[in-house]
C-alpha cells in the first residue's frame, strides 16, 4: 500500500512539473517575434567570391581576406584604436554597433567550407554594375552567375556575399573601389563588390585604401546606411539619422576638423563619407540603431538573424 501511494505521488509530481513547464513556455516569445536586445552581438557569416580576371590576374591571399574580416570586427565593435581621434563634439556619439563577421564554415549544403571560393574568367566587377540600372535585366550581370563566368550568390538569408573582382578603369588603374546593394534587393545580387586593391590590410593595396575601410563603408550600405552627405549638394537631403549633422557634399582625401557646410561642423570622419581610410573611424549611435533595426521583427534582414541564431 505504501509503495502504491509513493508511486501515485511520483506520478502527480511529474504531471505538475510538466504542466508548469508547459505554462512557462507558453509565456515565452517565439524567435520570430523577439526583438534583438541592445546588448546582443549579431554574428554574420561571410562568403567571399574571388572572381579573378584571367587576362590580367590580381593577387589576393587567404591571409589578406582574413585581415579584412579583422578590420570589420574592429570597426563595427568600436575596437579600432583610431576612433580616439574623433573630435570632442562627436565623441559621445561614437557607437559599438554590436555586429561581428566571420568567414562561413558551413556551405548551403551543410558541408565544411573555408568561406572563400575562387575562379578565373574574363568577368570583371563592372559586369555586376549593370544591376544598378533598373532597365537592365539582372541576368546580364555576369558577375553574379557561375555559368557566365562569375559566381552565384549563396542564400542571402544565411550569408553576406562579397564578390572580389577587378574594377580597373580603361588605363588599368583603380576606377571604383566598390559598391553594394541596399536591403531588399534581388537575392541573386545581394551583397557587395570590391576591388582586391582596397580589400584587407596586406599588399598589394591602393595608396588611399590601406586600412580596409572600403568594405566597412559598403557593408554600411548593405545594412541600410546612406551616405552622410546630401544629394546634389543639398543640405535638406541627408541620411535620415538625427545624430549625424547635415552635410552638403562629400569629402575626399584627408580634411582637417573643423569643416562647416550646413550651419554645423561636418562629421567627415564617419565611415559613410568618402575620405581616405585613415581619416574615417566612427559610426554613430543613430547609425547603430538604423543598422540593427534590420534584424528586428519585420526588418529586411530578420531571416538572416534567425537562421544564424
N, C-alpha and C positions, 0 to 999 in steps of 0.2 A: 504493500500500500504506500509505504514511504517512497519507494522508487518510482511508483507511478505518479505520485504528487510532484516529485522533483522533475520528472520528465515533462509534466504539464507546465510547470513553472518555466522550464527552459524554453519550451515552445512559445510561451507567451512573451518571454523576454526577447526572443528572436523577432517575433512579429512586431513588437513595439519598436525595436531598433530599426527594422526595415521601414516601418511606417514613418518614423521621424526622419530617416534619411531621405525618403521619398518627398516628404514635406519640405525639407531643406532645399532639395534640388529644384523643386517647383518654384522657389523664390529667386533662384539664380537666373541671370540673363543669359541667353544663348550667345555664342561668339558673334553671331550676325548683327546683334543689336547692342553690343557693348562698346562704348566709346573707348578710344585709346587714352590711357591715363597720361597725364603730363610727364610722369617720371619714367614711363616705359621706353626702352630703347628699341626702335624698329630696325630690324636687320633684313637687308635686301640682298639676295643672291644675284651675281652679275655673270653674264655670259659675254665673252669678248670674241667677236668675229673678226679675225685678221684676214682681210681680202687684199692680198699683195699684188701690186700692179706689175705683171711679169715683164713688160718691155723695159721698165726701169725700176727694179725692185727696191724696196726700202728695208731697213733693218730695225727689228723690234724684238727684243728678247723677252722671255717669260719674266725675268727679273725686272725689266723696265715696266712691264704691265703690272706686276705686283707693287712696284713703287707708286703707281698711280692709285691703287686701292688704299695704300697707306696715307696718301695725301687726302683722299676723300674722307677717311675716318678721322683725320686731324681737323679738316676744315668744317665738317658737319658736327663735330663734337666740341668745337672751341678748344681743341688741343694744339692748334697751330700757334707756335710761340710768337709769331709776328702780330697777333691780334692786340698785343700790348701797345702797338703803335697807334691804335685808334685815338683820335683827338678826344680831349676831355669831355667835350659837349655830347659825344656819342657813346662814351664808354659804358654807360648804364644800359644801353640798348643792345650790346653785343650778346648773341644767344648761342647756347649749346642746343643745336637743333634736335639732338637725340636720335639721329639716324646713322646707322652704320652699314657698310657694304663688305661683301666678301665674294671671292670667286666661287662660282657654283661648284658643288662637289657631286651632285646627282643630276643626271640629264633627264629630259622629259619621259624617258622610258624606264627610269629607275636605276640606270647603270652609272657607275662611277665616272666622273669627268674631272679634268683639270680646270674647267671653266674657260679654256682658251681653245678655239678652233681656227685652223689655218688652211687657206687655199691660195692658189695663184691663178690669175686670169688677166684679161685686158680691161677689167672693170675698175673704175676709179670712184672716189667719193662723189664726184659730180654726177655719176649715174644713179644717185639716190636723191639728188637735189630736186629733180623734176617733180617729186611728190608734193612739193610746196606750191606747185601750180595746180589749182583745182580743175583746170581743163585737161590736164594730162592724166591718163589712166595710171594707176599705181603699178600695174603690170609692166609699164615701160621703164620703171626704175629698177634697172638690172641689179643694183647692189643688194637688193632685198630678196633675190630669188636664186637659189642654188643652181637651178637648171639653166640660168642665164649668166653664170659665172660669179655670182655673188654668194650670199649665204642667207638661207631662210631664218627668220626670227624664231626664237624659242617663245613659248606661250607668255604673253605679257602679263598674265595674271599670276605668274610664278617667278619671272625673271626680269631684270633690267638688261636690255640688249644694248651693247655698244659695238658699233662697227668701226674698225680702224682701217682707213683707206686713204689713198693718195689724193690730196686736194691741191696739187700744184697748179699754178697758172700757166699760161702759154709759154712763159720763159723758164719754166721748171722751178720757180720759186713758190713759197707758201702763198697760196691765193686766199684761202679761207681756212681759219683754224678749226672750225667745227660748226655743227648745227644740231638741233634737237627738235623732237615733236612734243607738243603740249599734251596733257592728259586728254583722253577721249578720241585720239586718232585711230585709224585703222590698225589693228593688232599686227599686221604684216610689216608695218614701218615704225612701230612704236619703239622709241629709243633715241640714241644719239650717234652721230657720225663724227669722227675726229681724225685729224691727220696724225701720223706717227710722230712727227717732229714737235708736237705740243703735248704728247701723252707721256705721263710719268716724269721722273726726275733724273733719269740716266740718259747719256748721249746715245744717238745724235738728237739734238734739240735745237729749235729755233731760238735765237738770242733773246727774244722778248717773251719767251714762253718756257722758262726753265723750272718752274715750280709746280706744274701740273694743274694750274688754276683754270685752264680751258674746260676740263672735264667738270670741275666744281661748278662753273658758270652754266654749262649746258645741262647738267643734272638739275640745277636750279630751275631751268625752263621745264624739264621733264616733270618736275614737282610743282609746276603751275606758277612759277615766279616770272614776272615780266621784267624788262629792263628797268633800272631805277630812274632813267631819264624819260622825258616825254616824247611823244611822236611829233615829228616835223617841227622841232624847236618850239613846242607848245607847253607852257607851264601848267596848263589845265588838264593835260592828259598824262597822268603819272602811272604808277604801278599798282594802284588800288590798295596800298598799305599805308596806314596812318603814321607810323613812326619813321618812314623814310621821307626826308624833305623833298618837296617838288624840285625838280632839276630840269633845266631847259633842254640840254643836249648832252651827248656822251662826252666823256673824257678819254684820252688816249695817252700812252706814254707814262710819265711819272710826275703828275701835277703835285704842287705843294699846297697843303692846307694853310689858310682857308681860301676857298674859291666860292663865289656867290653868283647865283643866277636868277632865282625866283623869289627874292626877298629873304632868303636864308642861306646859310652855308651849305654847300653841296656835299653829299656823302659819297664822293667818288671812290673811296676805298672799299665800298661794298662789292661783294663778289658779282653783282649783277650789272656793273658798269663795264667799260671796255679798256680800263687802264692795264698797264703791264702787270705781269704776275706778281712782282714784288711790291706793287702798290695797292693790291686788293687783299683784304684779310678778314672780312667780317660779314655775317648775316645779322639781321635784327630780330628782336622778339616777335615783331609783327610778321616778318617773313617766315619765321619758325611756325607761327600759328597757321599761316596760309598753307605751308607745305604739309604739315601734319593733319590738317583737315581732310586731305585726300584719303586718309586711311580710316576715317570715322565712318559710321553707317551712312550710306548714301554717297560717299566720296568716290571719285572716279578710279582710285587705286585701292579701294577697300578689299577687293578679292585677292589682290597681291598680298595684302597684310594677313588675311585669313589663311591663305594657303601656306604661308610661311610661319605660322604660329606653332 
